[in-house]
Amino acid sequence: MKKKVLFICTNNSARSQMAEGLLNTLYGDRYEAYSAGLEPSEVNPYAIKVMAEINIDISKQRSKSIEKFRRDSFDYVVTVCNHAKEVCPIFPRGKAFLHRGFKDTSEFKGTEDEILAKIRRIRDEIEDWIHETFGAGNEGGGVR
């Protein structure tokens, strides 16, 4: 049976969306990933673009409120931004709570190429963290 993972960030626009897409693609045989936000907005088009560069399509994903998942059970509830960690309500049906903060992509400024380069770095950091945390033999235990 697959373990369920919920990634949470403030707007559910980039970091949590990329994490959802990465975990489902890399370890979808063992995990079922979802994402949500404290203040959902829309999926960042730059996040869609940098994920497509590594052949992961998140263009159909939508920004969702954590309220949508309030009654669901999760093996792991993961905050991917410090703001979400500080203000996220407790998920009574969450079995394990993990945190790994990544820079807020909505704050990135510059030309389109500069913004894309910064979001690629965040994507790669999230991918590395997912391998360390959920890869073979880790089962959520790779968290520091």
C-alpha positions in Angstrom: 0.0 0.0 0.0 1.3 3.4 -0.9 2.1 5.9 1.8 0.3 9.3 1.5 2.3 12.5 1.7 1.0 16.1 1.9 3.4 18.9 1.0 2.3 22.3 2.4 3.6 25.8 1.7 2.1 29.3 1.9 0.6 29.7 -1.6 0.8 26.2 -3.1 2.2 27.8 -6.2 5.7 26.4 -6.7 7.6 24.6 -3.9 4.9 22.3 -2.8 3.7 21.8 -6.4 7.2 20.8 -7.5 7.6 18.5 -4.6 4.2 16.8 -5.4 5.2 16.3 -9.0 8.7 15.0 -8.1 7.6 12.5 -5.5 4.8 11.1 -7.7 7.2 10.8 -10.6 10.3 9.5 -8.8 8.7 7.2 -6.2 5.1 6.9 -7.3 5.3 3.2 -6.8 5.6 3.7 -3.0 4.1 7.2 -2.4 1.0 9.1 -3.3 1.8 12.9 -3.0 -0.5 15.8 -2.7 0.1 19.5 -2.1 -1.8 22.4 -0.5 -1.4 25.9 0.7 -2.3 28.1 3.6 -3.3 30.8 1.2 -3.7 29.1 -2.2 -3.2 31.1 -5.3 -2.3 29.6 -8.7 0.5 27.3 -9.9 3.5 29.4 -10.9 4.1 29.3 -14.7 7.8 29.3 -14.1 7.5 26.2 -11.9 5.5 24.5 -14.7 8.2 25.4 -17.2 11.2 24.2 -15.1 9.5 20.9 -14.3 8.7 20.3 -18.0 12.5 20.7 -18.6 12.9 17.4 -16.6 9.9 15.8 -18.2 7.5 16.2 -15.3 4.2 17.8 -16.3 2.6 19.7 -13.4 0.5 21.9 -15.7 -2.7 20.1 -14.7 -2.1 20.5 -11.0 -4.1 23.2 -9.2 -3.5 25.2 -6.1 -5.6 23.9 -3.2 -6.3 24.9 0.4 -5.2 22.7 3.3 -8.8 22.7 4.3 -9.5 20.3 1.4 -7.4 17.7 3.2 -8.4 18.3 6.8 -10.3 15.0 7.1 -7.7 12.9 5.2 -5.0 10.7 6.8 -1.4 11.1 5.8 1.7 9.1 6.6 3.8 12.3 6.2 2.8 16.0 6.4 5.7 18.1 5.0 6.1 21.8 5.3 8.4 23.2 2.6 8.5 26.8 3.8 9.2 28.3 7.2 6.0 30.4 7.2 3.9 27.2 6.8 5.9 25.5 9.5 5.2 28.4 11.9 1.5 28.8 11.3 0.3 25.5 9.9 -2.5 24.0 12.0 -2.0 20.5 13.3 -3.2 17.6 11.2 -4.6 15.2 13.7 -4.5 12.4 11.1 -0.9 13.0 10.2 1.4 10.2 11.4 4.7 12.0 10.9 5.6 15.7 10.4 8.6 16.8 8.4 10.0 20.2 7.6 12.5 21.4 5.0 12.4 25.1 4.1 13.2 26.2 0.6 13.5 29.9 -0.6 10.2 31.6 -1.6 10.1 31.6 -5.4 7.5 34.4 -5.4 10.2 36.8 -4.2 12.5 36.1 -7.1 13.1 39.2 -9.3 15.0 39.8 -12.5 14.7 38.9 -16.2 12.8 35.8 -17.1 16.0 33.9 -17.6 17.3 34.9 -14.2 14.0 33.9 -12.5 14.0 30.6 -14.3 17.6 29.9 -13.2 16.7 30.6 -9.5 13.6 28.4 -9.7 15.7 25.6 -11.3 18.0 25.7 -8.3 15.0 25.3 -6.0 13.6 22.5 -8.1 17.0 20.7 -7.9 17.2 21.3 -4.1 13.7 19.8 -3.7 14.6 16.8 -5.9 17.8 16.2 -3.9 15.9 16.4 -0.7 13.2 14.0 -1.9 15.9 11.4 -2.9 17.5 11.7 0.5 14.2 11.6 2.4 12.0 9.2 0.4 14.5 7.3 -1.7 15.2 3.6 -1.3 16.0 2.7 2.3 15.0 6.1 3.7 11.2 5.9 4.0 11.1 9.4 5.5 14.0 8.7 7.8 16.5 10.7 5.7 15.3 13.9 7.4 17.9 15.7 9.4 
